[in-house]
Amino acid sequence: MHEYIKVVYVDDLPRLNEPYMICGFPGSGYVGKLAVEHLVQELRAKPLIDIYSYSFPPQVVIRQNGTVELMRNTIYYWQSSGKGNDGNSNGTNDLLLLTADAQPLTPEGGHLLAEAIIDIVGRLNAKMVFTLAAYITGVFMDKPRVYATATTTDVIEWFKSRGIATMDGGSITGMNGLLLGMARLKGIKGVCLLAETSGYVVDAKASQAVLKSLLELVNISIDMSSLEKRAKDTEMIIKALEQQVRRGGMGGIMQEQVREEQDKDRELGYIS
């Protein structure tokens, strides 16, 4: 392992059955991070690995118990019992769930972290890597759509058969893209699921949309009620912002600016 990265095992390696690795990093709308944290909470996943890097922001995080800690990425694990929370049959694949305090600040740090994570994926014999990300539209969406891209064409056919639209251009920035690129280089299959979001607010609606698509793919059922509540809170925030804009008489100008930014994003293929 590169000295730039420190990997700490906080539990003994469990015996996992062809686990899926699902990654949620902080980014636009916190789309992926909210989704994976909801999975960790509902599945009562157990911490397995902490990853530290010199490329993380130079600060500490204050935890709920009042203590401080260096910023880190944490991988949790969950072992399938074959039954979901609602009693329905689930797939037999276990899960590795990665959530993060931050993404690396430098390109070198991003590439090294992606390589370290994919090496861990290989050692734990993960079947596939998923990254959950934001598709930035610049406008508020009532019903966010979900798009996907993958490392191989057979994986693309797999999620297309489940009604998920395929991306055919652009680029994916940050760890959500680097992990898929590194997975392909190492011969590991991967998917990036992206939910539409404005990019202006923490968007639990987009998190809910991307998580629903993921759960259908991995054949797992969980309680979504707390995330649904957060999605309704997002709707209230968006409505309040829209009313504020209208009261300020800036609605038309803002809409025109949003359209211009949306056109730029489409031209650049900017996704986060």
C-alpha positions as a Markdown table, in Angstrom:
| # | Residue | x | y | z |
|---|---|---|---|---|
| 1 | Met | 0.0 | 0.0 | 0.0 |
| 2 | His | 1.3 | 3.5 | -0.9 |
| 3 | Glu | 2.5 | 5.5 | 2.1 |
| 4 | Tyr | 0.0 | 8.2 | 1.1 |
| 5 | Ile | -2.8 | 5.9 | 2.2 |
| 6 | Lys | -3.3 | 4.2 | 5.5 |
| 7 | Val | -5.7 | 1.2 | 5.7 |
| 8 | Val | -6.8 | 0.1 | 9.2 |
| 9 | Tyr | -8.9 | -3.1 | 9.7 |
| 10 | Val | -11.2 | -2.5 | 12.7 |
| 11 | Asp | -12.7 | -6.0 | 12.7 |
| 12 | Asp | -11.6 | -9.5 | 11.6 |
| 13 | Leu | -12.2 | -10.2 | 8.0 |
| 14 | Pro | -15.6 | -11.9 | 7.7 |
| 15 | Arg | -16.4 | -14.7 | 5.2 |
| 16 | Leu | -18.5 | -12.9 | 2.6 |
| 17 | Asn | -20.5 | -14.4 | -0.3 |
| 18 | Glu | -19.7 | -12.6 | -3.6 |
| 19 | Pro | -20.3 | -9.2 | -2.0 |
| 20 | Tyr | -21.3 | -6.1 | -4.0 |
| 21 | Met | -19.3 | -3.0 | -3.1 |
| 22 | Ile | -21.5 | 0.1 | -2.9 |
| 23 | Cys | -19.9 | 3.5 | -2.6 |
| 24 | Gly | -21.4 | 6.8 | -1.6 |
| 25 | Phe | -19.1 | 9.9 | -1.5 |
| 26 | Pro | -19.9 | 13.4 | -0.5 |
| 27 | Gly | -20.5 | 15.4 | -3.7 |
| 28 | Ser | -23.2 | 17.4 | -5.4 |
| 29 | Gly | -26.5 | 17.1 | -3.4 |
| 30 | Tyr | -24.8 | 14.5 | -1.2 |
| 31 | Val | -26.8 | 12.0 | -3.4 |
| 32 | Gly | -24.6 | 9.0 | -3.0 |
| 33 | Lys | -23.5 | 9.6 | 0.6 |
| 34 | Leu | -27.1 | 9.9 | 1.9 |
| 35 | Ala | -28.1 | 6.7 | 0.1 |
| 36 | Val | -25.2 | 4.6 | 1.5 |
| 37 | Glu | -25.6 | 6.0 | 5.0 |
| 38 | His | -29.3 | 5.0 | 4.9 |
| 39 | Leu | -28.2 | 1.5 | 3.9 |
| 40 | Val | -25.7 | 1.3 | 6.7 |
| 41 | Gln | -28.3 | 2.4 | 9.2 |
| 42 | Glu | -31.2 | 0.2 | 8.0 |
| 43 | Leu | -29.0 | -2.9 | 7.6 |
| 44 | Arg | -27.1 | -2.3 | 10.8 |
| 45 | Ala | -23.9 | -2.9 | 8.9 |
| 46 | Lys | -20.7 | -3.4 | 10.8 |
| 47 | Pro | -17.5 | -1.3 | 10.3 |
| 48 | Leu | -14.7 | -3.3 | 8.8 |
| 49 | Ile | -12.0 | -0.9 | 7.4 |
| 50 | Asp | -11.0 | 2.7 | 7.9 |
| 51 | Ile | -9.0 | 4.4 | 5.2 |
| 52 | Tyr | -7.0 | 7.6 | 5.8 |
| 53 | Ser | -5.2 | 9.7 | 3.2 |
| 54 | Tyr | -2.8 | 12.7 | 3.2 |
| 55 | Ser | -5.0 | 14.1 | 0.4 |
| 56 | Phe | -8.1 | 14.5 | 2.6 |
| 57 | Pro | -8.8 | 18.1 | 3.8 |
| 58 | Pro | -6.6 | 19.2 | 6.7 |
| 59 | Gln | -9.2 | 19.1 | 9.4 |
| 60 | Val | -10.8 | 16.8 | 11.9 |
| 61 | Val | -14.4 | 15.7 | 12.2 |
| 62 | Ile | -16.3 | 16.0 | 15.5 |
| 63 | Arg | -18.3 | 12.8 | 16.2 |
| 64 | Gln | -21.6 | 12.6 | 18.0 |
| 65 | Asn | -19.9 | 11.6 | 21.2 |
| 66 | Gly | -17.9 | 14.8 | 21.2 |
| 67 | Thr | -14.5 | 13.3 | 20.2 |
| 68 | Val | -12.4 | 14.4 | 17.2 |
| 69 | Glu | -11.0 | 12.2 | 14.4 |
| 70 | Leu | -9.1 | 12.5 | 11.2 |
| 71 | Met | -11.2 | 12.5 | 8.1 |
| 72 | Arg | -11.6 | 9.0 | 6.6 |
| 73 | Asn | -13.4 | 6.6 | 4.3 |
| 74 | Thr | -15.1 | 3.7 | 6.1 |
| 75 | Ile | -16.1 | 0.3 | 4.6 |
| 76 | Tyr | -18.9 | -1.5 | 6.4 |
| 77 | Tyr | -20.1 | -5.1 | 5.8 |
| 78 | Trp | -23.5 | -6.8 | 5.9 |
| 79 | Gln | -24.2 | -10.5 | 5.5 |
| 80 | Ser | -27.4 | -11.5 | 3.8 |
| 81 | Ser | -29.9 | -13.7 | 5.7 |
| 82 | Gly | -31.9 | -14.3 | 2.5 |
| 83 | Lys | -34.8 | -12.3 | 3.8 |
| 84 | Gly | -35.6 | -8.6 | 3.6 |
| 85 | Asn | -37.1 | -6.4 | 6.3 |
| 86 | Asp | -40.5 | -7.1 | 4.8 |
| 87 | Gly | -40.1 | -10.8 | 4.7 |
| 88 | Asn | -39.5 | -11.0 | 0.9 |
| 89 | Ser | -36.7 | -13.2 | -0.4 |
| 90 | Asn | -33.5 | -11.3 | -1.1 |
| 91 | Gly | -30.5 | -12.1 | -3.1 |
| 92 | Thr | -27.7 | -14.1 | -1.5 |
| 93 | Asn | -25.0 | -11.6 | -2.1 |
| 94 | Asp | -23.5 | -9.8 | 0.9 |
| 95 | Leu | -22.7 | -6.1 | 0.8 |
| 96 | Leu | -19.6 | -3.9 | 1.4 |
| 97 | Leu | -20.7 | -0.3 | 2.0 |
| 98 | Leu | -18.3 | 2.6 | 1.7 |
| 99 | Thr | -19.1 | 6.0 | 3.0 |
| 100 | Ala | -16.7 | 9.0 | 3.3 |
| 101 | Asp | -16.1 | 12.2 | 5.3 |
| 102 | Ala | -14.4 | 13.6 | 2.2 |
| 103 | Gln | -13.0 | 13.1 | -1.3 |
| 104 | Pro | -9.3 | 13.7 | -1.9 |
| 105 | Leu | -8.3 | 17.3 | -2.7 |
| 106 | Thr | -5.7 | 16.4 | -5.4 |
| 107 | Pro | -5.8 | 14.3 | -8.6 |
| 108 | Glu | -2.9 | 12.2 | -7.3 |
| 109 | Gly | -4.7 | 11.5 | -4.1 |
| 110 | Gly | -7.8 | 10.5 | -6.0 |
| 111 | His | -6.0 | 8.0 | -8.2 |
| 112 | Leu | -4.1 | 6.5 | -5.2 |
| 113 | Leu | -7.3 | 6.2 | -3.1 |
| 114 | Ala | -9.2 | 4.6 | -6.0 |
| 115 | Glu | -6.4 | 2.1 | -6.5 |
| 116 | Ala | -6.3 | 1.3 | -2.7 |
| 117 | Ile | -10.1 | 0.7 | -2.6 |
| 118 | Ile | -10.1 | -1.5 | -5.7 |
| 119 | Asp | -7.3 | -3.5 | -4.2 |
| 120 | Ile | -9.5 | -4.1 | -1.2 |
| 121 | Val | -12.4 | -5.0 | -3.4 |
| 122 | Gly | -10.2 | -7.6 | -5.1 |
| 123 | Arg | -9.0 | -9.1 | -1.8 |
| 124 | Leu | -12.6 | -9.4 | -0.6 |
| 125 | Asn | -13.6 | -11.1 | -3.9 |
| 126 | Ala | -16.4 | -8.5 | -4.5 |
| 127 | Lys | -18.6 | -9.4 | -7.5 |
| 128 | Met | -19.2 | -5.8 | -8.6 |
| 129 | Val | -18.6 | -2.2 | -7.6 |
| 130 | Phe | -21.4 | 0.4 | -7.6 |
| 131 | Thr | -20.8 | 4.1 | -7.2 |
| 132 | Leu | -23.8 | 6.4 | -6.5 |
| 133 | Ala | -23.6 | 9.9 | -7.9 |
| 134 | Ala | -25.4 | 13.0 | -9.0 |
| 135 | Tyr | -26.4 | 14.0 | -12.6 |
| 136 | Ile | -26.4 | 17.8 | -12.3 |
| 137 | Thr | -29.3 | 19.4 | -14.2 |
| 138 | Gly | -29.2 | 23.0 | -12.7 |
| 139 | Val | -33.0 | 22.8 | -12.2 |
| 140 | Phe | -35.2 | 21.3 | -9.5 |
| 141 | Met | -36.7 | 18.0 | -10.4 |
| 142 | Asp | -40.1 | 16.7 | -9.2 |
| 143 | Lys | -39.2 | 13.1 | -10.2 |
| 144 | Pro | -35.5 | 12.6 | -10.6 |
| 145 | Arg | -34.6 | 10.2 | -13.3 |
| 146 | Val | -31.7 | 7.7 | -12.9 |
| 147 | Tyr | -29.0 | 7.0 | -15.5 |
| 148 | Ala | -26.2 | 4.5 | -15.5 |
| 149 | Thr | -22.9 | 3.7 | -17.1 |
| 150 | Ala | -20.7 | 0.6 | -16.6 |
| 151 | Thr | -17.3 | -1.0 | -17.3 |
| 152 | Thr | -18.6 | -3.6 | -19.7 |
| 153 | Thr | -21.4 | -4.0 | -22.3 |
| 154 | Asp | -22.9 | -7.1 | -20.6 |
| 155 | Val | -23.4 | -5.1 | -17.4 |
| 156 | Ile | -25.0 | -2.3 | -19.4 |
| 157 | Glu | -27.5 | -4.8 | -20.9 |
| 158 | Trp | -28.2 | -6.1 | -17.4 |
| 159 | Phe | -29.4 | -2.7 | -16.0 |
| 160 | Lys | -31.0 | -1.7 | -19.3 |
| 161 | Ser | -33.2 | -4.8 | -19.0 |
| 162 | Arg | -34.4 | -3.3 | -15.7 |
| 163 | Gly | -35.5 | 0.0 | -17.3 |
| 164 | Ile | -32.4 | 2.1 | -16.3 |
| 165 | Ala | -31.4 | 4.5 | -19.0 |
| 166 | Thr | -27.8 | 4.4 | -20.3 |
| 167 | Met | -25.5 | 7.4 | -20.6 |
| 168 | Asp | -23.8 | 7.7 | -24.0 |
| 169 | Gly | -21.4 | 10.7 | -23.4 |
| 170 | Gly | -19.8 | 13.1 | -21.0 |
| 171 | Ser | -17.6 | 12.3 | -18.0 |
| 172 | Ile | -17.8 | 11.5 | -14.3 |
| 173 | Thr | -15.7 | 13.5 | -12.0 |
| 174 | Gly | -14.1 | 12.6 | -8.7 |
| 175 | Met | -14.1 | 9.2 | -6.9 |
| 176 | Asn | -17.3 | 8.1 | -8.5 |
| 177 | Gly | -15.6 | 8.0 | -11.9 |
| 178 | Leu | -12.1 | 7.0 | -10.8 |
| 179 | Leu | -13.3 | 3.9 | -9.0 |
| 180 | Leu | -15.1 | 2.6 | -12.1 |
| 181 | Gly | -12.0 | 3.4 | -14.3 |
| 182 | Met | -9.7 | 1.6 | -11.9 |
| 183 | Ala | -12.1 | -1.3 | -11.6 |
| 184 | Arg | -12.1 | -1.8 | -15.4 |
| 185 | Leu | -8.3 | -1.6 | -15.4 |
| 186 | Lys | -8.2 | -4.4 | -12.8 |
| 187 | Gly | -10.8 | -6.6 | -14.5 |
| 188 | Ile | -13.6 | -5.9 | -12.0 |
| 189 | Lys | -17.1 | -5.1 | -13.1 |
| 190 | Gly | -18.6 | -1.8 | -12.1 |
| 191 | Val | -21.7 | 0.4 | -12.4 |
| 192 | Cys | -22.2 | 4.1 | -11.7 |
| 193 | Leu | -25.9 | 5.1 | -11.0 |
| 194 | Leu | -26.6 | 8.8 | -11.3 |
| 195 | Ala | -29.8 | 10.6 | -10.1 |
| 196 | Glu | -30.8 | 13.9 | -11.5 |
| 197 | Thr | -30.3 | 16.8 | -9.0 |
| 198 | Ser | -30.2 | 20.6 | -9.3 |
| 199 | Gly | -26.8 | 20.8 | -7.5 |
| 200 | Tyr | -28.1 | 23.6 | -5.2 |
| 201 | Val | -29.3 | 21.7 | -2.1 |
| 202 | Val | -28.7 | 18.4 | -0.2 |
| 203 | Asp | -31.1 | 16.3 | -2.3 |
| 204 | Ala | -32.7 | 13.4 | -0.5 |
| 205 | Lys | -35.2 | 13.0 | -3.3 |
| 206 | Ala | -32.3 | 12.2 | -5.7 |
| 207 | Ser | -30.8 | 9.8 | -3.0 |
| 208 | Gln | -34.1 | 8.0 | -2.7 |
| 209 | Ala | -34.4 | 7.6 | -6.5 |
| 210 | Val | -30.8 | 6.2 | -6.9 |
| 211 | Leu | -31.2 | 3.9 | -3.9 |
| 212 | Lys | -34.5 | 2.4 | -5.3 |
| 213 | Ser | -32.7 | 1.6 | -8.6 |
| 214 | Leu | -29.8 | 0.1 | -6.7 |
| 215 | Leu | -32.0 | -2.1 | -4.5 |
| 216 | Glu | -33.8 | -3.5 | -7.6 |
| 217 | Leu | -30.4 | -4.4 | -9.1 |
| 218 | Val | -29.0 | -6.1 | -6.1 |
| 219 | Asn | -32.4 | -7.7 | -5.1 |
| 220 | Ile | -32.5 | -6.3 | -1.5 |
| 221 | Ser | -35.5 | -4.9 | 0.4 |
| 222 | Ile | -35.1 | -2.3 | 3.2 |
| 223 | Asp | -37.3 | 0.2 | 5.0 |
| 224 | Met | -37.2 | 3.5 | 3.1 |
| 225 | Ser | -39.4 | 5.5 | 5.4 |
| 226 | Ser | -36.8 | 7.7 | 7.0 |
| 227 | Leu | -35.2 | 8.6 | 3.6 |
| 228 | Glu | -38.7 | 9.3 | 2.3 |
| 229 | Lys | -39.2 | 11.8 | 5.1 |
| 230 | Arg | -35.9 | 13.5 | 4.2 |
| 231 | Ala | -37.1 | 13.6 | 0.6 |
| 232 | Lys | -40.3 | 15.4 | 1.7 |
| 233 | Asp | -38.1 | 17.9 | 3.6 |
| 234 | Thr | -36.1 | 18.5 | 0.4 |
| 235 | Glu | -39.4 | 19.3 | -1.4 |
| 236 | Met | -40.3 | 21.8 | 1.3 |
| 237 | Ile | -36.9 | 23.5 | 1.0 |
| 238 | Ile | -37.1 | 23.7 | -2.8 |
| 239 | Lys | -40.6 | 25.2 | -2.6 |
| 240 | Ala | -39.4 | 27.8 | -0.1 |
| 241 | Leu | -36.5 | 28.7 | -2.3 |
| 242 | Glu | -38.8 | 29.0 | -5.4 |
| 243 | Gln | -41.2 | 31.3 | -3.4 |
| 244 | Gln | -38.3 | 33.4 | -2.3 |
| 245 | Val | -37.1 | 33.9 | -5.8 |
| 246 | Arg | -40.6 | 34.8 | -7.0 |
| 247 | Arg | -41.1 | 37.3 | -4.2 |
| 248 | Gly | -37.8 | 38.9 | -5.1 |
| 249 | Gly | -38.9 | 39.3 | -8.7 |
| 250 | Met | -35.9 | 37.3 | -10.0 |
| 251 | Gly | -37.7 | 34.3 | -11.2 |
| 252 | Gly | -37.3 | 34.9 | -14.9 |
| 253 | Ile | -33.7 | 35.9 | -14.6 |
| 254 | Met | -32.9 | 32.9 | -12.5 |
| 255 | Gln | -34.6 | 30.5 | -14.9 |
| 256 | Glu | -32.7 | 32.0 | -17.8 |
| 257 | Gln | -29.4 | 31.6 | -15.9 |
| 258 | Val | -30.4 | 28.0 | -15.0 |
| 259 | Arg | -31.1 | 27.2 | -18.6 |
| 260 | Glu | -27.7 | 28.6 | -19.6 |
| 261 | Glu | -25.9 | 26.6 | -17.0 |
| 262 | Gln | -27.8 | 23.5 | -18.0 |
| 263 | Asp | -26.8 | 24.0 | -21.6 |
| 264 | Lys | -23.1 | 24.4 | -20.5 |
| 265 | Asp | -23.3 | 21.2 | -18.4 |
| 266 | Arg | -24.7 | 19.3 | -21.3 |
| 267 | Glu | -21.9 | 20.6 | -23.6 |
| 268 | Leu | -19.2 | 19.7 | -21.1 |
| 269 | Gly | -20.8 | 16.5 | -19.9 |
| 270 | Tyr | -20.3 | 17.5 | -16.3 |
| 271 | Ile | -21.4 | 14.9 | -13.8 |
| 272 | Ser | -20.4 | 14.5 | -10.2 |
